C-alpha cells in the first residue's frame, strides 16, 4: 500500500486501544514507514461518510460581533 501523504510504503500493523470500552482492544491498520501516517478502519469509515459543511456546528460567542 502507498501512503497518500508522502507516497512511501505502508506496512500493516496491529494496534491496541488502551482506552477501549469493550473487550476488543486490538485492531489492524496501516502505518507509513516515512511520515508515520496511520490508516485504520475508523479513519477510513469517517473519510467515506458524507462530507460536512465546516460552517455547521460552529458556535458563536455571546459577545462576538457580526461582520
Kinemage of the C-alpha trace (Angstrom):
@kinemage 1
@onewidth
@group {chain A} dominant
@subgroup {mainchain}
@vectorlist {calphas} color= white
{ca unk a 1} P 0.000 0.000 0.000
{ca unk a 2} L 1.179 3.550 -0.737
{ca unk a 3} L 0.892 6.481 1.682
{ca unk a 4} L -1.446 9.227 0.489
{ca unk a 5} L 0.728 11.927 2.095
{ca unk a 6} L 4.293 11.078 1.049
{ca unk a 7} L 3.755 8.111 -1.343
{ca unk a 8} L 6.133 5.867 0.628
{ca unk a 9} L 5.433 2.260 1.576
{ca unk a 10} L 2.894 1.499 4.302
{ca unk a 11} L 3.038 -1.633 6.432
{ca unk a 12} L 0.159 -3.455 8.069
{ca unk a 13} L 0.432 -3.184 11.832
{ca unk a 14} L -1.547 -4.359 14.867
{ca unk a 15} L -2.629 -1.502 17.146
{ca unk a 16} L -4.014 -1.566 20.685
{ca unk a 17} L -6.636 0.803 22.055
{ca unk a 18} L -5.900 1.120 25.763
{ca unk a 19} L -8.971 3.325 26.297
{ca unk a 20} L -11.471 0.969 24.634
{ca unk a 21} L -14.757 0.408 26.477
{ca unk a 22} L -15.227 -3.036 25.003
{ca unk a 23} L -13.129 -6.180 25.156
{ca unk a 24} L -11.872 -5.644 21.592
{ca unk a 25} L -8.735 -3.594 22.057
{ca unk a 26} L -6.613 -4.829 19.121
{ca unk a 27} L -7.191 -3.874 15.508
{ca unk a 28} L -5.256 -3.872 12.264
{ca unk a 29} L -4.251 -0.756 10.389
{ca unk a 30} L -1.568 0.652 8.114
{ca unk a 31} L 1.390 2.857 9.140
{ca unk a 32} L 3.713 4.736 6.788
{ca unk a 33} L 7.395 3.970 7.245
{ca unk a 34} L 8.477 7.530 6.382
{ca unk a 35} L 5.927 10.043 7.713
{ca unk a 36} L 4.062 7.887 10.255
{ca unk a 37} L 0.628 8.411 8.689
{ca unk a 38} L -1.847 5.855 10.106
{ca unk a 39} L -4.945 4.424 8.441
{ca unk a 40} L -7.310 2.177 10.377
{ca unk a 41} L -10.949 1.078 9.927
{ca unk a 42} L -12.325 4.044 11.916
{ca unk a 43} L -10.343 6.616 9.936
{ca unk a 44} L -11.423 5.050 6.648
{ca unk a 45} L -15.092 4.934 7.745
{ca unk a 46} L -15.025 8.607 8.760
{ca unk a 47} L -13.466 9.627 5.452
{ca unk a 48} L -16.027 7.702 3.409
{ca unk a 49} L -19.010 9.260 5.197
{ca unk a 50} L -20.937 12.247 3.880
{ca unk a 51} L -18.893 15.421 3.751
{ca unk a 52} L -19.923 18.095 6.213
{ca unk a 53} L -20.081 21.826 5.756
{ca unk a 54} L -17.379 23.209 8.077
{ca unk a 55} L -19.652 26.118 8.993
{ca unk a 56} L -22.200 23.780 10.577
{ca unk a 57} L -21.657 23.143 14.225
{ca unk a 58} L -19.591 26.277 14.766
{ca unk a 59} L -20.848 28.173 17.785
{ca unk a 60} L -20.611 31.932 18.160
{ca unk a 61} L -19.512 33.521 21.383
{ca unk a 62} L -22.110 35.645 23.119
{ca unk a 63} L -20.039 38.808 22.775
{ca unk a 64} L -18.945 38.242 19.169
{ca unk a 65} L -19.916 40.869 16.600
{ca unk a 66} L -21.271 40.075 13.148
{ca unk a 67} L -19.151 41.099 10.182
